[in-house]
Amino acid sequence: GMGQAKAAYRFWSAKEVTPAKILKPHIEQTSERAARHAVVLAVQDHTQVNFSSHPKTAGLGYLKKKHQRGMFLHNVLAVSPEGLPLGVLHQEYWVRDLEEYGKRAQRDRKITAEKESQTWLTGLGAVAPGTGDTTDR
């Protein structure tokens, strides 16, 4: 009912509730499962989460087209060589600043650390032996 909805909104708006803290126990469990395998593949890719049909959602950026609203999510998943998913090792998210729309030429001149492509290198670094974390950009 309404009380449950209010409780959920209160939970998500609390400053101590962060993506990194929510993900931490999942990453720990993934690491435990991965430790039981001799070989583990760290598979990474990013996707877009489209919230265009929720126009009142705050804090979103543009996606492929200027009128599309959402965010990007880069995941590193642990998978056994047989294809068994073991869980999340790393996750990063970001939104594109609306003021940056159409500035592709400038993006090409940015150093890698300032570009979205940096997420691939960050994801690789996050799965070095004995590590696994999440980064908020």
DAHU-V621944 format. One line per field, one symbol per residue. ss: DSSP state (h for helix, s for strand, l for the rest). burial: 1 if it has 16 or more other C-alpha atoms within 10 Angstrom, else 0. Layout:
# DAHU-V621944
ss: ???
burial: ???
This chain:
# DAHU-V621944
ss: lhhhhhhhhhhhhlllllhhhhhhhhhhhhhhhhhllllsssssssssssllllllllllssllllllssssssssssssllllsssssssssslllhhhlllhhhhhhllhhhlllhhhhhhhhhllllllllssl
burial: 00000000000000000001001100110110110000011101010101100000000111100001111101111111000011111111111100000000000000000000001101110110000111000
